[in-house]
Amino acid sequence: MFPNKFTKVIVALFLYYPLVAHKLSQASVSDITKIPLDPKPTVHTPGGSYRGLRAQDGHYSMFLGIPYGIVDKQNVFGPSIPHKFNGIFEAVDDTSRCPQIEKSIISGSLDCLHINIYAPNSASINNPLPVMVYIYGGKFLLGYAGRYLYGPRFLVRHDVIFISFNYRVGLYGFMCLNNSKVPGNQGLKDQVQALRWIKKNIKYFGGDDTKITLAGNSAGSVSIDYHQYHLQEQLYNRVILQSGVVIFQEIALNAKPDPYAPIKLAEKFNFTTDDVNKALLFLNEVEPQVLTGVTEYSSIYFGPCAEKKFEDADNYITNYPTDLNTVSQTDVDVLIGINNDEGYSLIDVYFEDVHIECKDFLHMILESHFKFRNESMVSENIQRIVRLFYYGDDVPCSENKRPEINIYSDFCMNSPTLRTVKTYLNSGIDNMYFYMFSFAGERNFIKDYLKIPFATENAVHADELGYLFDISYMKERSRDEDMLIIDRMTELWTNFVKYGNPTPKPSKLVPLQWPRVSQDKLPYLEINTELRLGSRPLHERMSFIDLLDLK
């Protein structure tokens, strides 16, 4: 359960970016782009054939809504079943989504475990192209893989295949019980199911199954980091982690699953029992949107967890990565980074909502959400040291929000990300690149949603998405500077997908070579209208946090 209101706000914003559900619920294929019905490209696989669509906004084909898994009707909260198919599937609809709620609007169904594949016309079995697989964020409570947000046009023009897919979120994806039927992490296991399907079938769509890059932002990036620690199969070769690692998820949130969640949810429907299995059987028959709706104010945590081991269960996470010293996936290339003002989107809302609690700000962020190796360190002393470092003699929580923004950014995202880089290096990963995105333009995603003034010369959490994806409602935003960042970002990202190196050689758009991270040096590329190579991002603030000796 969430320990306090601070954690709820952290969850609601740091692992969250909105899907504008009222628009999504009305979206259809024809709303997104007018696509001719013919010709229809068809791909044949040993498990069936898929008939897709030709894109109108570029030279690529779309295979939409391909089912990769089925939710077990006898256990809708448990692991999914691989989808088996014969015949011809009309792959023309990418509007499905799993049950979720956003801004009190409920949408989705359990017929949602679908994959979308976007293949350039140049792709073929004889000319296989590198593959980029994207995992959406949404705080593990919501998310949607369709073109409404994740339009592929900017990426596929670089001759890579782009793939997105749905996975279960909320109580259907992340109910974690001391129960072999619902051990937890069903959403992460859906992701693994999708990756297995892609690894097995992508060659028939013209993809190179030896060059699969797994990318994601926020909760999607956290998911990838979990796979780095726990996946035992070689289902991908490269990873792109954008503003999200498990250290943040597990330490900063300090939220744990509730083993009595089914009993508490069943009570909402006047079904009273003290038997978790009976409650599960009851909830299994409740209409998914109705059940999803009652979770909005339940304060029950639904997210990744360490599962209790069962012999008859497909366990995935049995130890938190924060208790482990190395990752299991070491034979991978890594592109990892942050935005330069991650905390702005949080602080802008937080202090409007809970200003009365401002006096307890440092106590909440330090004592409630972090642990120190030296248990003898006195709470008041730590708070005083942090206050002096970030505020000087200024009064905390004044009209100047900059210190709070920096504290949230540093403790909740920047330091956890850099600690993850160190863990990867110590695990033997030797081809890793670090970035900082700092551009402020008209396509900054979260700024647009929260109406943060564009004059704010920084990038907040998830702002970079507008420069990687052809977001449907941003189509008219094409200033020269915005298009420059789109061109640069997609060149860097797809170069990494193709070569494991974002700058294999200098180009007109990127006239430099980006050094990789090593044990001795931490170079990074700052992405803006002017590209800048630096060393050890935010090194003074990060060194200060290192001295606090956090676990």
N, C-alpha and C positions, 0 to 999 in steps of 0.2 A: 504494500500500500504506500501511497505517497506520504512521506513523513511530515510535510508542511506545505504551505502555500507557495513558498519559494520554489520547491521542486516541481510543483505543477506548472509554474510559469516557465521554468527551465525546459520541461518536457514539451510544453506547448509551443516553444519558439525555436530552441536550438536544434531539435530534431524534427522541425516542422516547417514546411512551406506549403501554403494553401493551394488547393486545387480548384477553388472557386466552384464549389459543388453545384450551386444553382445553375450555373452554365453547363457544367458537365452533364447534369441530369437531362438537359435538353439537347445535348450535342448528338449529332449523327454523322455518318460518313459524308453525306452531301453538304453538311454545314461546314466541314473542314476544307474540302476542296472538291471541285467538280471533276469527277473522274470518268472517262469514257468506259463503257462496258466492254468494248472490244478494241484491240485484241486482248485476250486473257492469257497471260503466260502460265504455263503449267509445269510443275516440277514433279517428277516421279521418284519415289523412294521405296525401299523394300516394304515399308509399312503403310503405303498408300500414296495417292497423288493429291497435289494441292494446286488449285486454280486461283490465281491472284489477279492483280490489276496493274495496268501501266500507270505510272505517275504522270500528272500533267505539269508539275513544276520542276521536272528534271528528268534525266535519262536513267531511270531506275524502275524496278518492278517492286510491287508491294504484296506480301503474303500476310494477311491480317487475321488475327484471332485463331491461330492454329492451336488446338487443344494439346497440351502436353501431360496433363494430369487430371484426375477426377477426385472430387471430395467423396469420401466414403459415406454413403447415406446412413450406415449403421453407427458411424462415429464421426460426426461432422467436425469435431474438435481435434481429431487425431491426424496422423500422417495421410497424405494423399496417395492415390494409386496411379501408377503409370497409365497413360491413355493408350489404348490399343485401337487401331483403325485400319480399315481396308476400304477401298473404293476411291471416290474423288470428293475432296472437301473444298467447298467454296470459301476460300480464304479472303473475304472481302469486308470484314467488319471488325474494327478495333475499339469499339465503344464499351466493351464489357469491363466491369470492375468488381472486385470482391466487396462483400458487405462492409460498410464504413459509414461514419457520420462526421460531418464537417459543418460547423455553424448551424447546428440543429437540423440539418438536412440529411436525411438518410438515403442511401443509394446502394446499388450492387446486389449481386446474387452469388450463390456458391458455384454456379457454372461460370467460372471466371479464370481458371488456370490456363491462360492462353499466351501464345507467343506471337509477336509481330516481327517480320523479317523484311528488310529493305535492301535489295540487291541491285547494284549498278548493272546496266545492260551489258557491260563488258565481262561480268562474272560468268564463269562456266566451270564445268568439271576439268576442262583442259586449261583453264586460266583462273585458278582459285585465288580469291582475294582475302586479305586479312579481315578479321571479324572483331567488331566492338559490341559487347553485350552490356546494356545499361540497366542498373537496378535503381528504381526510384526511391526517394526519401519520403518522409511524411510521418515521422516519430513512431513508426511501427503501428500506427493507428489508421492511416489512410494512405492512398496512393493509387495511381492509375497510369498505365503504360501507353495510352493512345497518343495520337498525333496532336491532340488538343494542346498538350504541353511539350511533347517530345517529338516535334516535327523533325524528320531526318535530313532535310534538304541540304543544310550547310555541311553535313558530314559526308554523305554518300558521294558528293561531287569530287571527293578526294580519293575515289576508288577504294573504299572500304565498305564492307557489308555492315549495316547497323541493325541491331536487334534490341527490342525491349520486351518485357513480359510482366504479367501480373503475378503477384503472390499474395497469400492471405495475410491480412492485418488484423489488429484488434483481438477480440476474444477468440475468433476462429483461427487466427495465426499464432497467437502467443499466450494462450491459457496454459499455465505451467502448474501441474498438480503432482502430488506424491502418488501417482497412479500410472500403471503401465499403459493404459489406453490413451492417456493424455499427458505424456511426460514433459511436453513443452517444445517450443521452438518450431512449431509446425510451419510457420512462414519461412524460416530459414531452410527447412527441409524441402519446401516447395521450390525454393531457389535452386537447391541442389538437383532436384528433379528436372527443372528446366535446363540446367547446365548439362545434365546427362543427355537430354534430348538433343540439345544443340550440338554437343560433341559427336553424337552418333549420326546426325542427319545433315549438318550444315554443308557438307561437301556436295550434296545433291543440289543445293541452291547456289553453288559456285563459291563456297567458302573454304578457306584453308583451315582445317581443324588442328593444325600445328601452330597457328597464330591467332589465338583467341584472347582478347583483352577484356577483362571484367572491370567495368567502370561504375561509379555511383557517387551521389552527393548526399551528405547528411546521414540519415538513417540507412540509405543505400550504401554509403561508404563504410558505415559501422558494420553493415552486413558483410561486406567484403573482408574487413579486418577479422571478423569472426571466422570466416572461411579460411583465412590465412592461418589461423591457429588450429582449426579443428578438422578441416577437410583432409581426407586421406587419399583422395583420387586426384589425378592430374587432369582437371577439367578445363584449365585455362593456363595461359603462359605469361600474361602480363596483367597488372592491376593499375587502376587510376583511382586514387582515394581523394575525394574533394570534401574537405571540411567535415570529417567524422571518423573517430576511432573508438575502439571499445573502452579505452581507459575513461573517456568522457562518459560513455553510457553507464559504466559500472560504478565509478567512484563519484563523479559529479552529481549523478542523479540520486544515488543512494536509495534506489527503489527496488523492492523485492516482490516476488509474486505472492499471491494469497492462495494457500491450498484450499481454503473454504469458499473460493469465488463461486463455484456452482451453487452452493447452498444459499449464498447471499443473493445471487441473481434469481434463483427459483422463487425466493420469498417475494420478489417484485411481482410475481404472478400468483401470489397467495398459495404457492405450493410449499408446504413446510415439511422439512425433513432434516435430520442430522447425518444422513448418509450421502456422501459425495456421489457415489455411483447412481443412486436413485435420482439425485438432482440432475446428473448428467443425462440420464435417460429421458427425463422430463424436458430438459433444455434442448435435447437433440431434435425434438418434434416442434419446437417453437419456430415460427416463421423468421428467417434470418434478419430481415430488416427490423422486425418488431424487437427481437432480442438485442440487436445492435443498438437500438434506440434507448433501451434502459441502461446502457453502460455509460451514457454521456455524463451523468453526475454520480456515478457509483464510487468513484475514487479508488477503483481496483486497478492495479498495475497490470498492463498487458505489454510485455516486451521480452527480449531475450533473457534466458535464465540458465543457471547451472542445473541440469536435470539430475534427478535421483536415478541411479542405475537400476535397470530391470533386465533380467535375462531374456524376456519375451518382448522387449521394446527396442526400437531402432533409435538408441540414444545418439545424440550428436554433441551437445556441450555438456560435459560432466565436470569440468573445472573452469572457473572463470579465467580468461586470459591474464588477468592481473595477478593470478596465482602461478602463472607459468613464466618461464624465462626465455623460451624460444618459440618460433612459429613452425608449423609443420610444412607449409608451402614455401620452400626456400629457393627453388629453381624458377624464379619469376623475376621479371623486370618491374620496377615500381616507379610510378609518377604520383607524388603526394604533395598536398599543399593546403593553404588556408587563404581566406580573404583578409584584408588588412584591418577591418573593423568588424569582426565577427559579432561582437557584443552589442552593437548599436541597435539592432532590431529588437533585442530583448529589453534593453534598458529603457527604450522609448515607451514601451507598454508597461513594464514592471512598475516604474515609479508613478505612473498615473493610477495604477490599480492598488498599490499597497504602500503608499507614501508614509502611512502611519507607522509602518514597521521599519522605517529607514534606520532608526537608532540601533536596530539589531542586525543591520546589513552584514557587517564583518563577521559577527558570530555565526550567522546562518551559513555564509559561504565557506567559512573555515572549519567550524566545529561540526556542523551538520553534514558536511559533504566531503571532507577530506580527513585522512588519517596521517599521523606523523610517525616516523620510525622511532623517534625519541619520545616515548610516552610521558616523560617528565616535563616536557615543554609546557609552560603554563599558558592557558588560553588567553588571559588578559595580555600577556607579553606578546604573543603572536599577533593579536589584534592591533596592539600599539605599533609594532614594527611594520605591519602591512599598511596601517593607516598613515604612518609617517612617510613611507616610501611612495605611496600613490597620491596622497593629499598634501603632504607637507604640513603647513599650519592652517590650511583651509578647513572649513567645516564640511564633514561628509554629508552627502545628499543635498547639497545646495543647488542653485540653479545651474551650476556648472556640472554637467553629467559626465564629463570626460574621464575623471578617475574611475567612476563606476563602470563605464563602458570598457575601460582598459582592464579592470579587475575581472569582469565577466569574460572578456576575450581571452585573457591570459590563463586564468585558472581552469576555464571550462573547455577551451579549444586549442589555444596556441601551445601551451605547455604539454597537454596530453599528446598532441600531434608530434611534437619534437621528441617526446619520450618514446613514442612508437617508432620513429625513425631510428633511434638508438637501439631498440630491441631488434628491429629488422637487420641492422648492421651486425649486431652481436650474434644473430642467428645464421649469418653467412650470406645474406643478400648483398650483392656487390654492384648491382646496376640500378641505381636509384637517383631520381631527380626531384628537387624540391622547388615549389613555386609559391609566389604570393600574388594574388589578384587584387588590384587596387583601382581599377577603372570605374569612374562614375559617369554613367551615360543614361540614355533614355530607355535602355533595355535591361537595366538592373532589376532583377526579378522581384526580390523582397521589397526593395525601395518602392517599386511600383504598387505593390499590394498594400503596404502599410502607409503609403503616401508620405514617405520620408522625402524631404525636399531634395531635388536632384542637385542643388547647389552643394550638398554635403559631399565633399571631395574624398570620399572613401567608398569602399565596397563592403556591404554587410553580408551576413550569412545567406548563401544560396544566390547571391546577386549574379554570379557568373553564368547561370543557366541560360539567360537570354542571349548569350553570345556563343553558345554551343548548339542551341536548338531553335528551330523555326516555330516559336510559340505563336499559336494561331491568332491571338488578339494583339500581337505586337507587329503584325506584318507591315504596317505603315510607318514603323519607326526605323528609318534607314538613313540617319544622318551619316555624313562621311566618316566621322570618328567612330560611330557605332559599327559601321560596316568594316572599318579597319580592324577593330577588335575581333569581330566575327571571323574575318579572314585569318588573323593571326592565331587566335585560339584554336580554330579548327585545323589549321596547318600543323600546329604544335602537337595537338592531341592525336591526329591521324598519323603523323610521322611516328609518334611513339607506338601507335597500334601496328604500324607496318614494320618498323625497324627496331623497336625497343630503345629508340633514341629520338627525342623530340627535335633535335637539330643535327641530323646526319651530315648536313653541309649548309653553310650560310646561304640565305636566299634574299630576294628583294624585300619580302615581308619580315623576315627574321634574319637580319644580317649579323649574326653572331653564332657562337657555339656554346651551348649550355653545359657547364661542367657537372659531372655527377657527384653525389655525396660520397664521402669516405669517412673512415674512423677519425681522421685528423681534421678534415675540413667539411664545412657545411655551406657550400655555395647555393645560391637560389636565384631564380629569375623573377623579377617583379614585372607583371604583365599590365601594361598601360599603353597610352598612345606612344610613349617612349619606353622601349624595353630597357631594363637596367639590371645588370648582374651585381649581386651583393653577396655578402658573407655573413652567416649567422644572423638570421632575421630576429629583430627585437632582442638582441643579445643582452642588453642590460636588464630588461624586465625578466627574461628567461633565466638569467644567471641568479637573479634575486630569488625566484621561485625555487631554483635548484638548491639554494642555501637553506630553504625552509625544510628540506629533506622529507618530502612527501613520500608516502608509500606508493 
